[in-house]
Each structure stands twice: as C-alpha cells, then as structure tokens.
C-alpha cells in the first residue's frame, strides 16, 4: 500500500451526501465508502446543515432538488461555512441555468443522473476545465429550449413558482406541471 493510500485509509475524508431519495443515498454511500470516503448522508437541507456542522466535510455531493427545495441553497451555505469544500451537484433535472448558478455559487462540477461513484470521484479530482469539450453537433429541440427557458426564469425569480408563472404569463399549475417533468434529452 502506498503512503497516500495508507493516510487515506487512516483518515478518510469526510463527504456529505445530500439527496431526498433514501435508497439512492444508501447505495451511493456504500459505493463512496468503498472508494475511501467517510460518507454522511442527509435527506433534507436542515439535516444537511446539522450533519455538516458536526462532520466538517471536505467534499459534498448535493442533489439539485431536495423535496421542493433547491440544492443550490445548500451549495451557498456549505461554501460559506467551509470555503475549501469541493461540492458536486448531481441531478436528474439538468439545465444550463442551474449549472451556471451552481458553479457561480462554488460547486466544482455538475453531473447528471445516473452518475456512478467512479464518475463522482473523477469529478472531485478534476481541478481545471477541459478545453477539448466541443459544442453539440445539433441544436437543442424546441422542447429542450422551453425547459431551459423555464429554468432560467425560475432562477431569475429565486425559485419562486408564483412569480415565475406571472413573469411567463402562465398559470401556476401549468408551470408546476412543466417543471415536474424530467427535462427533454438533447
């Protein structure tokens, strides 16, 4: 065993996993523990704050949607408490607007579900962007553009559904229905 892996085994880095899907948390927790992390889970933002205060995590994996709340709130809170924490957003509801905001708030990476533990660990290890990533070969569909637009306006309204619906000239229930669907694949 190398010196680095011995140190890691003796003092595994604390990782906070925040996701409202309990089964997903259990599976990912086991996988990340096998990769050398001391994983602590939280199913709500309140639990996440309490767990973070107790464990002082060096890493965090935060779901974008935690119940009806935004994981971006947790990104901001974690960065305020622990400026050096490496945060990764993991989501099934990816959008350009939320990716940009996550990075602005201090997340180091943004992955879409399903992502496995190896992808997460690799993302934590990346310290720079990849200039070789090229643009998409085809433009996004109109449904995808609508999804992106809804997400951008929602972010402009600080996640307030009613204000977003008013800004879009749309009924609040219609907007909720559209936001409740998974984003259209590109």
SVG drawing of the C-alpha trace seen along z (x, -y; Angstrom):
<svg xmlns="http://www.w3.org/2000/svg" viewBox="-53 -39 57 41">
<polyline fill="none" stroke="black" stroke-width="0.4" points="0.0,0.0 1.4,-3.5 1.9,-6.2 -1.0,-8.2 -3.5,-5.3 -2.3,-4.5 -3.1,-8.0 -6.4,-7.9 -7.3,-4.6 -6.4,-6.0 -8.1,-9.4 -10.7,-9.1 -12.0,-12.5 -15.5,-13.4 -18.1,-13.6 -21.6,-14.9 -24.2,-13.3 -27.5,-15.3 -30.4,-13.7 -34.0,-13.2 -34.0,-9.6 -33.1,-7.4 -32.4,-4.3 -30.1,-6.2 -28.3,-7.7 -27.7,-4.2 -26.4,-2.8 -24.1,-5.8 -22.9,-5.9 -21.7,-2.3 -20.0,-2.9 -18.2,-6.0 -17.1,-4.4 -15.5,-1.6 -13.6,-4.4 -12.1,-5.7 -14.6,-8.4 -16.2,-8.8 -19.8,-9.4 -22.5,-11.1 -26.0,-11.4 -28.8,-13.9 -32.3,-13.7 -33.2,-17.4 -31.4,-20.7 -31.9,-21.0 -30.3,-17.6 -27.5,-18.6 -26.7,-21.7 -26.7,-19.8 -24.6,-17.0 -22.1,-19.4 -21.7,-21.3 -20.9,-18.1 -18.7,-16.4 -16.9,-19.3 -16.9,-17.7 -14.2,-18.2 -16.4,-17.0 -20.2,-17.2 -22.5,-15.6 -25.7,-17.6 -28.8,-16.8 -30.3,-19.8 -33.8,-19.1 -34.3,-18.1 -38.0,-17.8 -39.4,-21.1 -36.2,-23.0 -33.2,-23.8 -29.8,-22.1 -28.2,-25.4 -29.2,-26.8 -27.0,-24.1 -24.1,-24.9 -24.1,-28.5 -24.4,-27.5 -21.6,-24.9 -19.3,-27.3 -20.0,-30.0 -19.2,-27.5 -16.3,-25.7 -14.6,-27.8 -12.4,-24.9 -15.1,-22.3 -15.3,-20.5 -19.0,-20.4 -20.5,-18.4 -24.2,-18.9 -25.9,-15.7 -29.2,-16.0 -31.9,-14.4 -33.1,-17.9 -30.1,-19.4 -30.3,-22.8 -27.8,-25.4 -29.2,-27.9 -28.8,-25.7 -25.4,-24.5 -24.1,-28.1 -25.6,-29.1 -24.1,-26.0 -20.6,-26.9 -21.1,-30.6 -22.1,-29.5 -19.0,-27.4 -19.7,-23.9 -16.7,-22.4 -18.7,-20.1 -22.3,-19.4 -23.2,-15.8 -26.5,-14.4 -28.1,-11.3 -27.4,-8.5 -23.8,-9.0 -21.8,-6.3 -19.4,-6.6 -16.4,-6.4 -17.6,-9.4 -18.2,-11.4 -14.7,-10.6 -13.2,-11.5 -15.1,-14.8 -13.7,-15.6 -10.2,-15.1 -10.6,-17.5 -9.1,-20.9 -9.4,-22.5 -11.9,-22.7 -11.5,-20.7 -10.9,-23.0 -11.3,-19.9 -15.0,-19.6 -16.7,-20.6 -20.1,-22.1 -23.1,-19.9 -23.4,-18.7 -27.1,-19.6 -29.1,-22.5 -31.4,-21.7 -35.0,-20.8 -37.8,-23.3 -38.9,-21.3 -35.4,-21.4 -35.3,-25.2 -38.6,-25.6 -37.2,-23.6 -34.1,-25.8 -36.1,-29.0 -38.4,-27.9 -35.3,-27.1 -33.7,-30.4 -36.8,-32.4 -37.3,-30.3 -33.7,-31.2 -34.3,-34.9 -37.2,-34.7 -35.2,-32.9 -37.1,-29.7 -40.5,-31.3 -43.0,-29.4 -45.8,-32.0 -43.5,-34.9 -42.1,-32.8 -45.6,-31.9 -46.6,-35.6 -43.4,-36.6 -44.1,-34.0 -47.8,-34.8 -48.6,-31.2 -50.9,-29.6 -49.0,-28.5 -50.3,-24.9 -49.2,-24.7 -45.8,-25.8 -45.6,-23.3 -46.6,-20.5 -43.9,-21.5 -41.3,-21.8 -42.3,-18.5 -41.4,-16.6 -37.9,-15.5 -36.0,-17.6 -36.1,-16.7 -32.9,-14.9 -30.7,-16.9"/>
</svg>
